Amino acid sequence: PGTLLGDRLRFWRATLAGLPDEHGLRTDRPRPEVPSYAGESLPFTLGAGLHARLTALARAQGATLFMVLQAGLAALLARSGAGSDVVLGSPIAGRGDPRLDGLIGLFANTVVLRTPVAGDAAFTELLARVRETDLAAYAHQEMPFEQLVELLNPPRVPGRHPLFQIGFAVQNAPAARFRLAGLDVRPAAVPTATSRFDLFFSMTGKTAEDGTSAGITGAVEYSTELFDEGTVRGLVDRWRRLLEAVAEDPARAVDAIELMSAAEREKLLLDWAQGD
């Protein structure tokens, strides 16, 4: 009592009270009792036009691009079976004090971002809720995630990450440049064929030389023990359609946004008509 740790623990106990043990997304296969952590990564992009509109929406609502993308993902997951209590884990730099900027070392931590999603709420309302939740979590980020799990002691199941199973990150740090005389050096992604979580959405916003939005590149790391590539690709496609819709009309109710493509709708109606 009376310590920084005690204050942070009180906040997280209150914030995560009644947290669902597991997301409700339908998987292609049951969760294995002993996980192998086998996984793949599905790359995707969001075009420069959508990137610019989402950035403008964030500014208009006093939020960040991270918050807009997170609100869109929370709405997508809620509409996809995760229920109205969406929980994401997100890495954070852990350098809240400017005096840490010049220090060498790993300060990164993981924060749990919990978002209640009401389907009849406007996207702007959901975004305001995400903003409030995120700012409160950032203000209490000093609690190490491993220690939080130990103190909260949630139900533990082998193969299921505690507190959250879906990760989300938006990289906004400037890309480092490595120069060698006479050589053109570029970073290359190295596939690991593993997945740390059930799903992990990671994105990086690109900026043109004139400072304008140049698109968002991203990837979804997913557990191949749980999901097929087609399932993950469908999630990404529906997320893109949802973001396009809220960029066009941010006051639209979350449950009024059409997520299916014309081809998906036609197939669904055909299967229904045939009794499948």
Buried (B, 14 or more C-beta within 10 A) or exposed (E): EEEEBEEBBEBBEEBBEEBBEBBBBEBEEEBEEEBEBEBBBBEBBBBBEBBBBBBEBBEEBEBBBBBBBBBBBBBBBBBBEBBEBBBBBBBBBBBEEEEEEEEEEEEEBBBBBBBBBBBEBBBBBBBBBBBEBBEEBEEBBEBBBEEBBEEBEEEEEEBBBBBBBBBBBBBEEEEEEEEEEEEEEEEEEEEEEBBEBBBBBBBBBEBEEEEEBBBBBBBBBBBBBBBBEEBBBBBBBBBBBBBBBBBEEBEBBBBEBEBBEEEEEEEEEEEEEEEE
